[in-house]
Amino acid sequence: MYIDTQSITNDEDSPLNVFVEPCAFGVDILPGETYSFTSKSKVSGKFEVEKRDDGITLWGWQGTDILIKKGEEIIIEFDTPFPIIGATTKHWWQFWK
């Protein structure tokens, strides 16, 4: 199993939007809060981190399950929404846009 965790702390004075693909789920991290985003898959990979003007997008990879936590509190869990054969989620999405 391949696992990647991104821990994101909002050091700004306003909420930080973090959007997670392929589950199409966003969370606003309030100032001073830390969230962890963990992705697991049987396929080798890591989150692709894309900084946007209005926040951050985390792109999972082929076959990822995603867990989002605030401290020890589970915010939400996603099972693999669909397999993406031969492409990262970000590349697949850009192809279909």
N, C-alpha and C positions, 0 to 999 in steps of 0.2 A: 504494500500500500504506500502510495506517495502522498505526503502531507505538506502543505504550506500554510503558515499562519502569518498574517499581517496584523500587527498591533498598531492602532492609530489613536493618537491623543490629540485633542483639539487644544492647541495653545493660543488660539485667537480669541477675540472678544465677541465673536458672533458664531452661530452654529455652522458646522462644517458638514456638507452633504457628501455622503459616501454611497455610491450606487453600485450594486453587485450584479454582475451578469454571469451566467445566463438566466438567473432566476428573476431578473427584472424587479429587484427589491432595493429600495433606498432607505437610508436612515440618516437623521440629522443628529450629529454628535454635538452636544452642548459644550460651551467653554469649560475646560478642565476635565472633561470626561474622556475615558479611554474605552475603546471597543476592540475586540479581537475578531478577526475574520479567518476561519479555518476552512480549508478546502482539502478534500481527500479524493483520491482516484486510484484505480488499478493501473492507470496509464501515467507514465512519467510526465511531470509538468510543474509549473509554478504559476501563481497569480501574475497577470500582466497588470501593472499599475499605471493608470493614465491620469495625469493631473489635468483638470479642467479649470476654466476661469471660475466656475461656481462650485468646485469641489473635486472629488476623486472618484474614478470608476475602477473597480477591481474586476478583472475579467478572469473567470475560471477557465479550465481547460477540459479536454475531452473526458467525459464520464465523471465529472466532479460532483461530490456532495458538499454542501456548504453549511457551516455552523457559524452563527453570529452571536457573540456574547458581550454583555456589558459587565465587566468584572466577572463574577461567577454566575450571573443571571443569564440564562439562555433567552435570547430575544426571539430567534427563529431558526429552524433547521429546514434545509431543502435537500431532497433526494435529487439525483440526476434528472433534470427535466427532459433531456433527450440526448442521445449520443451524437457526437460530432466527429465523424470519421475523417481523419487526415487533415484537420485544420483546428486552430485554436478558436475559441468562441468569438474573440474579437475579429479575427479574419473572416470567419463564417458570416458574422453580422454585417461587416463592411461589404462582403460580396453580394448580399441580398438587398442592401440599401438602394 
